[in-house]
Amino acid sequence: MRFLFGSIAKRIVFSVVLVSFFYQIQISAQSSDWMNLDTIKAGKFDNGKMWTFEYPPMDYFSQAYNFQPDEAWFEHVRMSALRFANYCSASFVSADGLVMTNHHCARQSITQVTMEGEDLNANGFIAQTLQDERPVPGLYVDQLVLFKDVTDEVIDEINKGTTDKERAKFENEIISKIEEREATATGLEVAITPLYNGGKYSLYGYKRYTDVRLVLAPEDQLGFFGGDPDNFTYPRFNLDCSFFRVYDENGNPLKTENFYKWSENGAAVGEPVFVVGNPGNTDRLNTVAQLEYARDIQYPRTVALLTNLTDIYQEMLKKDPSRRLELQDMIFSFENSKKAIGGILDGLRNPVMMQRKKDFEKTFRASVEADPELKAKYGNLWDKIADSRKQLGEISNKNFALSMNQLSTPKYFFIADEVISIAENLKLPESERDELYVGDELNNTLASLFPEDFDADMANLLLEKKIDALYMYLGADDPLVKKFTGGKQGKEAVEYVLSNSKVTSIEDVKDLLEDGADEVLKGDDPFIYFMMNSKERAAGYSKKVNEIVEVESAYSQQLGVALFEVYGTSIPPDATFTLRLADGVVEGFPYNGTYAQPYTTFYGLYDRYYGQGKEFPWSLPAKWTPPPADFDLSTPFNFVSTNDIIGGNSGSPVINKNAEIVGLAFDGNIQGLPGNFIFRTEENRTVSVHSKGMYEAIDKVYKLKRLSAELKAGKITK
């Protein structure tokens, strides 16, 4: 016993010492003094793995996976992939035009086809027959059928410019010219996309399909099980999939040779898999100065805005639950964006991650400066960009404070602006007025000032946040802010503005106008004063910001050329919402002191359901409680892999070497949120719905046998 006790005592002492050690590290780590950051080096794949189809990394694929796909493989994979409208990815998964994407990509379409008395978001949609498949107005999918390198033509034109402003102007002009020419020649939807910030220029031609019909959509509670708390986390239990069908010009299901066959078993742990989709935007090739600006100014401001909007919309929903359908989608969008951008911001504030970016820039810059020709052309670009970011930092917040947009600016400001226009026109003879301010049209203009759905409660909540922003970014001593708010802040300022304004109701506006145009234009009304005295100032800020950004884009374009000259295609370009191929393997990851398994199962779904007390957002719809007797709960449901994805990849198919569907990407883990500016293979994970899990749910829960049979056969079966 003594020996044992002694051992335990030693362990306790050791544990105390160890805890103390880590505590000290934690304290010191806040300033990063405990670590020599100069020893931190950039990772091999810090710039990601979003490979273009123009420049696939054949040697790397061969070395990493013993995989050597031929041109036919790349063409088939490319032609089977789709862009889903202008916000998501998708793919053909049968010879009869069946399309797969995420449920969260389909939410808008589901709402659009909802008929009176239905709640398809809550109850899901199942088309039992082809005739039941519902056309979605305005929805389209794009298939990349053409790409070509137009770099030489674009850069030759850019180089004719003698100033940075002129170079930017020539770039825009030549791109428009080529796009128009190629669209006319091909009949395709054509767009030129700069890669490597303008080091290369690719022209993409898309075949657009506009007859797209909804086939199957799960209930919201399955498509987004766990809601925002589980968003960007893992383990996950989401049936985040929906199915559509493309129809041809004759109203028949589209016949296509290019589609991904369905894998019944999915991918094994360690097996190579590929995500094929359209990642929206990354800033991995940005300079350190640009990243620091995002860290210190841009993202904190955006997070604050999204927090405000989320709070306001949740308060409105609490007041009036009947507006759930109207407000919930917006709340989800705000929360999703807030979590995503907050994660990027956390990464930018991480000294180790930033040091990896600094090391890459240092190495890249050294390569440029070591070559006299490159140094002469590009050596001063980093300093120029740093200077432009300094200039931007001086006015960016002020420009933001005075900017107006329909989402976050209360309508009172827009109403005041229109009242000013009315007053200015009323001072003119009728013959010189705009037609909107003459006779009956004037009455119509007045009647439209306040829309039928004008929401005063929402406007008042937005007003408080707008005033807070004015104080934060312009300062309490700013004459415009002082005059507008009466020197008051918060709710007192809101009360002051509203009680002293006559643009808060149509009756008061009419009374104000009856006092005469001169009385209106004196600007005693707070909103009218603000609009009359901020426009010129706001326009000046906006013009300066645009000038800085325009010139900086020319610097970034030149730096992109330098990057390509130094690294070639060994580094993929930033995401541009164009088709990419991202490689990886099925693999779990360490987290919270344990290890996240590669797969989850439907057992885990029900464990989460019961463990959270069956409460929203972990509740389940009626079809799932209890599960059907023949439903196999051990079926893989979600899984993680080391692929590189970002916003825009939602709906991307996950395929194996045989170009078979093994999953459907729908999210990343929270460790991957800094992926906007750095990709870390050790922690970044793609979260996908498993092919076997989707099939099991379609076949056993929704009992849509015609769809499960089509997935299995790769075509419609009788």
N, C-alpha and C positions, 0 to 999 in steps of 0.2 A: 504493500500500500504506500509506503514511504517513497519508493521509487516512482510509483505512479503519480503520487502527489507532487513529487519534485518535477516530474516531466510536465505536469499540468501547470505548475507554477512558472516554469521556464517559458511555456507556451504563452501564458498570460502576459508575462513581462515582455516577451517578444512582440505580442500583439499590440500592447500599449505603445511600445517604441515605434512599431510599424504605423499605427494609426496616427501617432504624433508626427512621424515623418511625412506622411501623406497630407496631414493637416497643414504643415508648414509649406509643403509644395503647393497646396491649394491656395494658400494666402499669397505666396510669392508669384504663382502662375498668373494672378490677375494683372501683374505688371510684366510678366514674361521674363523677369530678371533671373529666374532659376534656370533658364534655358539659354544656351548660346544660339540665337536665331540664325547667325551666320553659317551654322553647320547644316541648316535645312536646305535641301535641294529640291528642285522641281521633279515631279514624277514623270515617267515615260508617257503616260496617257492623260496628263493634266488637262490637255486641250481636247480630250474626248475621243470617242470612237464613232462619230456620226459620219460615216464614209459616204461619199457621193458615188453614184453609178458611173459618172465620168471617170473617176479615179479610184477604182476599188483596190484595196491593199492586198494584191494577190500573194506576194511573198510572205506577208505577215499571216494571212489565212493558212498558207501552207505550213509555215513553221509552228503556229500556235495550235492548229487543229488537224493537221495533215489533210487538209481540204483544199482542193483545187477546182473550183467551179469554172465551167466554160462560159462562153458568150451566150449560149442558148439558155443556161441557167439564169444568168443575170437578166436577160430579156424577159423570160417567163416570170421571174420574181417581180420585176418592175411593172410589167403589164397587168399583173394580178393585184397590184396595190392601187389604192385610190386616195384622193383627198375628199373628205366629207365636208361639203360646202367650203367655207373659208375659215374653219376653226378646229377641225379634227381630221383624223386619218380613218381609213376603212380598207376593206379588201373584198374581192370576189371570192366566194367559197363554194360555188357550184357552177356548172356549165350553163345554168339557166338564170344567170344574173343575180343570184342571191348575194347579198352584201352584209358583212358583219362589221359592227362598230360597237363602241361603248354605250351603255344606257345613259350615262351622263351627257354624251354627245347627242343623244336622241331626245332629250327632255323637251327641247323646243318643238321638235316635230310631233311628239306625243301630244303636247298641249294643242298644237294646231289642228290635229285630226280628231280631237275630243268633241263629241256631239253633245247636244243638250241632254242633260240628265245623266251623263257619264262622268266618271272621274278616273281616267285612264292612268294618271300618275299614281293614284292610290291603289287601283285594282289591276293594273297591267292591261296589255292588249294581246289578244290571240286571234289571228286570222285562220279560221278553220279550213278555208278554201282559198284558191287563187282569187276568186271573185270578192272575197272579204278583205283582201289586201288594200289598204287605204292610201290613195295618192296624197303626198305631202306638198301643198302649194309652195312654189318657190325653191324647194330643195333640189340640189344638184350634187353630183359627184364627178370628179375630174380624174381622168386616166392619163398618165404621162406617156405619150407615144413618140415624142421627139425631143432630143436635146442636142445642142451643138455649141461649140466653143466660139464666141464672138469677141474674145479678148483683144485681139490685134486691132480689129476695126474700132472698138470703143476707145482703147488707150491711144491709138494714133490720133483720134479726134481730140481727146482730152489734152494731149501734149501740145496741141496747137495753141492752147491758152497760155498767156504770158503772166497771169496773176492767179492766185488760188481761187478767187471768186469767178474768174473767167473759166478756169478748168472745171469747176463745179457746174457752171452753166452749160458748157460744151458736153459734159457727161450726160446731163439730163436730156439735152437735145438729140444726141446721137442714139441714145437708148430708145427714145420715143420713135425716132425715124426707123430704126431696125425693127422694132416691135410691129409698127404699122405695116412695113414691107412684108414681114414674114407672116403676119396674120392674113393679109390679102392673098399671099401665095399658097398658104396651106389650109386656110379655112379653120384653123385651130384657135383655141384660146392661148395667146402667146404672152410670155413675160420674160424679161431679162433680169437675172438675179446676180448681183455682185457676190463673189465668193472671196474669202480672205480679205474682206473689207475693200475689195476692188482690185486685188492682185490678179484675179481671174473673173471673167464674165461668162455666164452660161445662159443660153437661150433655151427655154422650156416651152414645148407645145403640148397642150392638153386637149383631149377629146372629152367634151362635156356631155353628160347624160342628165336630162332634166325631168324625165318621168320616173320618179323614185317613190315607192310605196312601202308603207310599214307592214311588216309581217308578224313580228313578235317583240314585245317589250315587257320585261318583268315589272313587278310592282316597285315603287320607289324604295320601299323598305328592304327589298333584296338588292336592287341596283346600287343603293347607297346605305347599306346596312352599317350601323355605327355612326352615321352622320359625320359632322365635323370633328368630334372627339377622336374618331378612328382615322380620319383623313390624314394621309401621309404617314401612316404607321404600318406596322406589321408585327405579329400575324394579323391577317385580314380574312374576311368572310363575305365577299361581295360577288353577287351575280351581275357584274357590271357589263352586260352585253345586251345588244338589241340587233334585230335582223330586219333588213329592208330588201326590196327587189327592184332592180332596174328593168324597165320595159322599153322596147324599141319603138320606132316611129309608127308602127302599125298597132301598137297597144298589146303586143305579145311579150312574154318574158324574154329578155335579151339572151341571145345565144353567144357564148364566149368560149374560146379555147383556153383562155388564160384565167385560171383560178387556182387557189390553193386547195389541195385535197385535205381531208380531215384525218388527223391522227387519233385513233381510238384510245391509245395508251399515253399520249403525250411524251415528254422528254424525261430521261433518267437524270438523277443527280450527277453533275459533272459533264453532262452532254452539251455540246455546243448548240446554241440557239441564236436566231437572228431576229431582231425587231426591224420591220420594214414600215416606215411611216414618215411623217412630215413634221419634224421638230420645229417649233415656232421661232424661237430666238434665244441665242446665248451671247454672252459677252466675254468669252474665254480669250479672245485675241485682243481685247482692250488693253490699253497701257495701264500701268499702275496708277497714274494720275487720274485716269478715267474711272478706275475702280474706287479710288479714294473719294472722288466726288460722289459716286453712287452711295458709298458707305456713310459719308458725313452729311449729305444734303438730300439727294434724290429719294433714297429708300426710306429714311426716317419720316420724311414728309408724306410719302405714299402710304406707309403703314398707319400714320396718324389719321389720314383721310379715310382709309378703309375701316378703321376702328370706329370712327364717327358714323359712317354710313351704316355699318352693322348695328350699332347701338340704336340709331334712329329707326331703322326698319324693324328691328325686334320690338321696340317700344310700340310702333304702330300696329304690329301683329298682335301684341298683348292687348291693346285697346280694342281691336276689332278682329277676332279670330276668323270671321267670315271671309277675310281678304287673304287667306292662306295661299290659294293658288296664285294670286297676284304678287304677293310679297316673298314667298318662300324661295322661289328661284333666285331672286335678287340677293336674299340673305346668304344662300348657298354660294353664290358667285363672289360676294364680298368676303365671306369667311375663307373660301378657298384661296382667293388672291392674297388675303392678309396672311394666312399661314405660309403660303409659298414665298411671298416677298419677305416676310419676317425671317424665314429660314435662310434666305439669301443674305439678308442683313447680318444675321448671326455669324454666318460664314465669313463675311467681309470683315467682321470685327474680331475674327479668330487670327491671332498673330502668326500662327504656324501656316495656315492656309495662305495668308497674304505674303508670307515670306517665300513660299513656293512660287507665287506669281512674280515676286521681285527677282527671284533667282532666274526664272525663265527670261524675264526682260533683260537682266544683266548679261546672260549668255547670248541672247539674240543681238543685243546692242554691241557686244564685244565682237561678234562675227561680222557685223556691218562695219565697225570701225577698223577691223583688221584688213579690210579690202579697200584700198584708196578710192577706187571707182564707186563702190557702194557708199563709202563714207561721204564722198562729195555730194552724192545724190540724196542720201537719206539720213545722214548722221545727226542732223539737228531736229528731226521730226519729233522725237520724244519731248524735247524742250518746248517746241512750238505747241504741242498738244497740252502740255502742263500749263503753259501760259493761257491758252484758251479756256481751260477748265477753271483757272483762277478768275478770269474775267466772268465766266458763267456763274461761278459761286457768288460773286458780288451782287448779282441782280436776279438770279433764278428764283429765289424765294419771294421777292417783291413782285415779280411777274406772275408767279403762282397765286399770290394773295389777290391780285386784281383781275385775274382771269375769270371768265364766266363759262359755265357749262351747265347743261340741262339736268345733269344727274345730281350735282352737289350744291348748286346755287339756287336759293329760293326764288320762286317765280316773281316775287315782288320787284326784283332788279330788272327783269325783262319787261315787266309791265310798265315800270317807270321809264324805261328806255323808249317804249312805244308811245307813252303819253308825251314825252319830249318831242318825238317825231310829229305827233298830231298837232301839238302846240306850234311848232315851227312851221308846219304847213298852213295852219289857220291864220298865220300872220301874212300869208301870201294871197294875192287875188286867186279866185277859183281856177282861172285859166292857167296859172303857173303851178298849181298843186299837183302832187302825185295823185293818180286816179283813186288810190285807196282812201283819200281824204276829201272826197267830193260827193255831195248829195247822199244818196242811199248807201253808197259804199262806205262813207264815213260812219254811218250807223252800224253797218256790218263790222267794220274795224273795231268800233267800240264794244260791240257785242262779243267779239272774239277775244277781248283782252283777258277775260277770266274763263278758262275752259270749263265745260260742264263738270269735269271730274276734278276741279281745283280742290286741293287738299290743304286747308289752312293749317291744320295741326302739323302736317309734314313740313310745310313751308316755314313755320315758326321754329321747329326743331332745327331745320337746316340753317336758319338765320342765326341762331345762337352759335353754331359751329363756324359759320362764316365770320362772325364778329371775332370769335376766338382766334381765327387764322389771321385776321387783319392785325390784331394786337401782337400776335406772335411774330409775324414776318415784316410788318411795317413799323411797329413800335407804338407805345402809348402816347408818345409826343408828336406823332405824325399829325399835321393839321387836318387832313382828310378824315382820319380815324376819329379824332377828337370831335370834329363837327358832326359827323355821322352819328356817333353814339352818345353825344352830349357828355363825353368824358366818363361814361359809365361802362361797366364790363358785365359779362355773364348775362343772367336773366334780367338784371336791372337794365342793361343796355337794350335787350330785346323789347322790354316793356316801354322804354323811352322811345325807341324807333317806331314801334307800332302805334303808340298813342299820339305821335306827332306826324304820322303819315296819312295821306289820303289816297294811297294806291293799294289799299288793302281790301277794297270792295268796289264793285262797279258803280254803286250809288255815289260813293265818295269821289271817285274819279270824275263822274259827270258834274258833281258840284264844283270840283276844282276847275274843270274846263269852263264852266259857266262864269267863273271869276275872270276869265280872259287869258289869252295866250301869254301875255306879259307876266301875269301873276304866276303862271306855271313856271316860266323860265327864270323867274327870280331865284328859284331853287331852294325855297325855304323847307320844302318837304325833304326829309332825310334821304329817301331813296333817289329822288330826282336830283338833289344836290350831289349825291355820291356819283351817279351816272354822268352828270354834266362835268364834274371835276376830276373824274378818274380816266375818262376815255383817252385823252391825249397822252397822259402818263402811261397808261397800260399799253397803248399802241407803241410808245417809245421803247418800253421794256421788251415787248414782243418782237419788235423789229431788231433790236440789238441781239436778243437771244438767237433769232433766226440767222442773223449775219454770222455770229460766232459759230453756230452749229454748221452752217454751210461751209465756212472756211475750214473748220476742223475736219469735216468729212473729206475734204481734199487732202489734208494731211494723212488721215487714216487710210485713204485710198493708196497714197504713195507708200505708206508703211506696209500695206498689204502686198504691194509689188515686191518690196524688200523681203518680206516674210517668205513669199513664194520662191524668190531667188535663193534664199538661204536654206529653206527646209523642203521645198517642193511639195509633193503630195504625201510626205511622211506624216504630216499633221493635217487632220481634217479641217475644213473651214467651219466657222460658226454656223449654228442653225439659222435657216432662212425660210422656214415653212416650205421647203422643197424636199423631194424624196431622198431619204437616206437609208443606209443599211448599217445597223449597229450590232456588233457581235458580242457574245458573252457565253456564260455557262450557267446552268442551274446550280445555285449554291446559296446556302444560308449565310448568316453573318453574326458576329458577336454583338450583344446589346444588353444593357442593364445587368452586367455581370454574369449573363448566361449566354445561350446560343439560340438564335431564331432558326427553327427548322425550315428546310427548303419548301415543304408543302404544308398546307392546312387541309382539313377534311370537313365534311358536313357534320361530323361529330363535334368539331370545334365551334361551328355555327350555333348549334343548340346549347353547347356549354356556355357560350357568350350570352345567348338569349336568356337562359335560366339564371346564370350568374349575375346578370344585370337586372334581375327582377322583372323581366319581360317589358321593361319600360322603354319608351322612345328615347334615343334613336336605335335601340337594340330590340325593338318589338318585331314580330313576324306577322305577315298576313295570313288570312284564313287557310289558303291552299297549303300552307307549310306547317300548320299546327292541327293535328299531328302530321308528320310526314307519311306519305303513302306506304303501305306495308311492303311493297316491292322496291322501295327506294333504298339504295345502298349508301348508308351513312359513312362508310369508310372510303368513299370515292374522293380522290384529290380534288380540292376546290380552288384554292389560290396557291400561287407559288412565287418564289423570288429567283431572280437571275442577275448576273453582273452586267447586263446590257446598259447602254447609255441612252437615256430618254430625257425629254423635257416637255413642257407644255406644247401642245400641237401633236404630240405622239399619242394622245388619247385615241383609242380605237385602232391602234397599230396591231397588225397580226404578228404573232411570235411563231416563227417557223423553224423546222430542223433542216439538216443538210438536203433532205429530199423535197424541200419546199412544201412540207405538210404543216397544217395548223397544229401547234402544240399548246397554244395559249393566245390570250388577248390582253395586251398591256392596258392597264387603266390607272396606274399610280406609281409613285416612287416612295421609298422610305424617307423618314424625316432627316436621316443622315445625308441623303442625296440632294436636299434642297439647295445647298450652295453650288449645285451643278450648273447654275447659270453662269458661273465664272470659273469653276474648276471641277473636273471629274476625278473622283478618287475610287479606283478599282477596289480598294480594300473595304470600303463601306457603302458606296452607292449601290442601290438595288432597284431593279424594276419589279413591280408587283403586277401579276397577271392572273386572269381567270384561266383555269386549267381546261384544256379541250375536253377531257373526260368528265369534268364537273359540269360544264355547259351541256354536254350531251345528256347526262343523267337527269338534269333538271328539266330539259326540254321534253325528254321522253317519258319520265316517270311522274313529275309534278304537274307540268302543264299539259301533258298528254297530247302534244302536237306531233303525232306520229308522222305526218307527211313531211314535217321539217326535219326530224331526226333521221328519217329514211333518206331525205335528200342530202343531208350532210354526210351520211355514211356512203351513199352511192356516188356523190358528186354531181347529181342531176335529179331532176324531178322524176319520181317513180309513180307508177300507176297503182 
